Amino acid sequence: MTTIMDILIFPASRLSILGIMCLLTHVITENEDQFTNRSFNNPVFLPSVTNITVKRGSLAVLPCSIQYLQDKQVVWRFVDEDKFLTIGKKTWFKSDKIILEHLSQDDNITNWDLLIKNTEFINGGMYECQITSTVDLTRRVQLNILETTIKGDRAIDRGERIYFVCNVTGGPHIPTDITWYKDGHPITSRGFPHAIITKYRSKVNNSSITEFIVDRSVFSDTGVYTCKSKTVDTVKAKIFLQIGDTVHVKRIPVFEDLKEEKRGGYSPAYTSGSLQTPNSCNKLSVSVVIRLLLIIIITTIHR
């Protein structure tokens, strides 16, 4: 019986030696692959967004992508309240608003996204995607819930005051770069020299407030006004303003009125030479007829 030792001691055919070498190479390579997979391909978090801002009442998606998870588990935790939400594919915290979305991809990549429906302010805070391991393997995601509102009169008369308040509420991560727009164009001091814009922060309500004020409105101020952030797309609110004139007896326009109506490229419907309204001639004709009738009646009585 020939052993490997006999082959090594006594030269054999080149074919036998070549077969043994191929077999040993295959065994060594297979062991190296197993060793590499078990020892060096530890779970890793793939790059994803870690600061998310959504509107109040909308859906929030907190991403968590992991490569080489192997036999370990993924846990989602609400850090602010030290509360476990999901363990593996199961929802640990019983709520219809919380869903775990699991998806397997190529290259040993799995997604473990946490979905929160109908978000409220209490859902805002720090969340943690954790891999169960002897070492600390965590990925934290900050969720901001914001609400933007505009308050003010939607219809006013020409000459009345325009006053809008834009309020962004939602906690400490509120953007402060709120800008006003009219019909899609930024409101600047050059284009709107008659407008006043104020900004301040309310610590009591955790809100950012900006005001838009025009002391004396004109017809050209009619339009869509928007307050929004330049950096956070979800911070946005609109309001439509209609400037009208419900005064039945219109006074003759003076020079200051005409000058204000022309601001912003608006041309008034009247000119400085229009000193009578269209109804003035009709009123004059009626008064003359009444006087003539009175004269005829008085003359008839005296006869």
Secondary structure, 3 states (H helix, E strand, C coil): CCCHHHHHHCCCCHHHHHHHHHHHHHHHHHHHHHHHHHHCCCCEECCCCCEEEEECCCCEEECCEEECCCCCCEEEEEHHHCEEEEECCEECCCCCCEEEEEEEECCCEEEEEEEECCCCHHHCEEEEEEECCCCCCEEEEEEEEEEEEEECCCEEECCCCEEEEEEEECCCCCCCCEEEEECCEECCCCCCCCEEEEEEEECCCCEEEEEEEECCCCHHHCEEEEEEECCCCCCEEEEEEEEECCCCCCCCCCHHHHHHHCHHHCCCCCCCCCCCCCCHHHHHHHHHHHHHHHHHHHHHHHC
